[in-house]
Amino acid sequence: MTASSTRRTTAAHSRLAAVGAIAVAGALMLTGCGDQTKDTGSNDTAASAPLADKLPQAIRDKGVIKVGSDIAYAPVEFKDGSGKVVGIDPDLAAAMGKQLGVDFQFENGTFDTLITGLRSKRYDIAMSAMTDTKDRQEGIDSDTGKKVGEGVDFVDYFTAGVSIYTKKGDDQGIKTWSDLCGKKIVLQRGTVSEDLAKAESKKCPAGKKIAIEAFDNDQQAQTRLRAGGADAGSSDFPVAAYAVKTSGGGKDFQLVGEQVEAAPYGIAVAKNQTQLRDALKDALNAVIESGEYEKIMKKWGVTDGSIDEATINGGK
């Protein structure tokens, strides 16, 4: 999910080429919600993993990295019909686990509480389609501009923009964010979609502000739109495209307009965990160099968001 931080809007071409491959993946999997769960992770021992010595000793001793994640954001992370956590993030985590000799244990939480959970040490990292932004790096509340924490570091692993979608065959003339004036949009709380809607609403004429209904997760927003409770929805492009292709067998929604706010997804790590941060970066680069990274991107139909090299704090 794109992180809650208003940034300069930069239009990006819709990645429609990715949708077909997403549909193939979607046909094989069912979305679902649940509580705490584990990724299958790596069966390799720390002794045989090439980058095990890069990790802090405390994590090597545990053999587990606890991951805070909102596991209801297909195709990035969600549960299939058997309850297993699947998606882009779990696949990348499993590949990184083989390099580091640990399991990545995904723990479900609402998106807007993940950094708090990281701060309280409930999680070692947060990996949940979270956009790397300066506000998050510096611990700034984007709504108030006030500092609310020490911030986090990010290991960037993907790039995505934000999209608008409507009920299929009923776009009501919506092509851009400005077309939402006088209409109602549903979205997930704490995301760039919410920030964009709030910023755009301020530009609307008096009496034609955007009605914004925010939910704990994106599936709830989709349900509201599907039932006719809003005019449009918004989420990150991979998620919007997946919903368009899978919801109601592809008959519920349609994408409208172009993506905006193209920015990196990052794995969030506490500021004082630089050794863990650097180990994750090295592991991700090893996965990229091995070709496994691109295989995962192809599997989920999101190769247009691929990166060539892991970076730290690349968000603006």
HELIX and SHEET records of a PDB file:
HELIX    1   1 ALA A   17  LEU A   28  1                                  12    
HELIX    2   2 ALA A   52  LYS A   54  5                                   3    
HELIX    3   3 GLN A   57  LYS A   62  1                                   6    
HELIX    4   4 ILE A   88  LEU A  100  1                                  13    
HELIX    5   5 PHE A  111  THR A  113  5                                   3    
HELIX    6   6 LEU A  114  ARG A  119  1                                   6    
HELIX    7   7 LYS A  134  GLU A  138  1                                   5    
HELIX    8   8 TRP A  177  LEU A  180  5                                   4    
HELIX    9   9 VAL A  192  LYS A  203  1                                  12    
HELIX   10  10 ASP A  218  ARG A  226  1                                   9    
HELIX   11  11 PHE A  237  THR A  246  1                                  10    
HELIX   12  12 SER A  247  GLY A  250  5                                   4    
HELIX   13  13 THR A  274  SER A  290  1                                  17    
HELIX   14  14 GLU A  292  LYS A  299  1                                   8    
HELIX   15  15 THR A  303  GLY A  305  5                                   3    
SHEET    1   A 8 ASP A 103  ASN A 108  0                                        
SHEET    2   A 8 VAL A  64  SER A  69  1                                        
SHEET    3   A 8 ILE A 125  ALA A 126  1                                        
SHEET    4   A 8 PHE A 253  ALA A 270 -1                                        
SHEET    5   A 8 VAL A 152  LYS A 167 -1                                        
SHEET    6   A 8 ALA A 232  ASP A 236 -1                                        
SHEET    7   A 8 LYS A 184  GLN A 188  1                                        
SHEET    8   A 8 ALA A 211  PHE A 215  1                                        
SHEET    1   B 6 ASP A 103  ASN A 108  0                                        
SHEET    2   B 6 VAL A  64  SER A  69  1                                        
SHEET    3   B 6 ILE A 125  ALA A 126  1                                        
SHEET    4   B 6 PHE A 253  ALA A 270 -1                                        
SHEET    5   B 6 VAL A 152  LYS A 167 -1                                        
SHEET    6   B 6 THR A 311  ILE A 312 -1                                        
SHEET    1   C 2 PHE A  78  LYS A  79  0                                        
SHEET    2   C 2 VAL A  85  VAL A  86 -1                                        
END                                                                             
